[in-house]
């Protein structure tokens, strides 16, 4: 896994990682102990599948440590959860992917 320093920018409601001067982000909305991951944006110059997976995993670790539930509304993040069954425990009751 790639080493990532994740920042939670609460003002802009996004998780951020800066790599080689480029900003990758996962936008979110939070309500009632749930965090809705709405969009993932990784600039082309730093994109790799390995980086994307590491970024999402780091974000899920952060959310898990805050005892929140995850609602992945972004297709890429929903696909990640389907491939990585261990993260399904972070989904709220009744959400199936």
C-alpha positions in Angstrom: 0.0 0.0 0.0 1.2 3.5 -0.8 1.9 5.7 2.2 -0.7 8.5 2.3 -1.0 11.5 4.6 -4.8 12.2 4.6 -6.2 15.5 5.6 -9.9 16.1 6.5 -10.8 19.6 5.2 -14.0 20.0 7.1 -14.6 23.5 5.6 -14.7 22.2 2.0 -16.1 18.8 3.2 -13.4 16.7 1.5 -10.6 14.3 2.3 -7.4 15.5 0.7 -4.0 14.1 -0.3 -1.3 16.2 -2.0 1.1 14.3 -4.2 3.8 16.1 -6.2 1.9 19.4 -5.8 -1.4 17.9 -7.1 -4.5 17.6 -5.0 -6.5 14.4 -4.9 -9.8 14.6 -3.0 -12.8 12.6 -1.9 -15.8 14.9 -1.4 -18.4 14.1 1.3 -21.6 15.1 3.0 -22.2 14.2 6.7 -25.4 13.8 8.5 -26.7 11.7 11.4 -23.5 9.7 12.1 -23.3 8.8 8.4 -20.8 10.1 5.8 -21.8 10.1 2.2 -18.8 9.8 -0.1 -20.1 11.6 -3.2 -17.1 12.0 -5.5 -13.5 11.0 -5.9 -11.2 13.3 -8.0 -7.6 12.3 -8.7 -5.6 14.4 -11.2 -4.4 12.4 -14.2 -0.8 13.2 -13.5 -0.9 11.3 -10.2 -3.5 8.7 -11.0 -2.8 5.0 -10.6 -5.1 2.2 -9.6 -2.8 1.5 -6.6 -3.0 5.2 -5.5 -6.8 5.2 -5.8 -7.2 2.0 -3.7 -4.8 3.3 -1.0 -6.6 6.7 -0.9 -10.0 5.0 -0.4 -8.6 2.6 2.2 -7.1 5.4 4.2 -10.4 7.3 4.0 -12.3 4.3 5.3 -9.8 3.9 8.1 -10.3 7.5 9.1 -14.1 7.1 9.0 -13.9 3.9 11.0 -11.9 5.5 13.7 -14.6 8.2 14.0 -17.2 5.5 14.5 -19.2 6.8 11.5 -21.1 4.8 8.9 -20.3 5.1 5.1 -22.7 5.6 2.3 -20.7 5.4 -0.9 -22.7 7.3 -3.5 -19.7 7.6 -5.9 -19.7 4.6 -8.3 -15.9 4.2 -8.0 -16.1 4.0 -4.2 -19.1 1.7 -4.3 -17.1 -0.6 -6.6 -14.2 -0.5 -4.2 -16.5 -1.7 -1.3 -17.9 -4.5 -3.5 -14.3 -5.7 -4.2 -13.2 -5.3 -0.6 -15.9 -7.1 1.5 -14.2 -6.3 4.8 -15.4 -2.7 4.4 -19.0 -3.6 4.2 -19.2 -3.6 8.0 -19.0 0.2 7.7 -22.2 0.4 5.7 -25.4 1.5 7.6 -28.0 -1.2 8.2 -30.1 -1.7 5.1 -27.5 -0.5 2.5 -26.5 -3.2 0.1 -24.0 -3.0 -2.7 
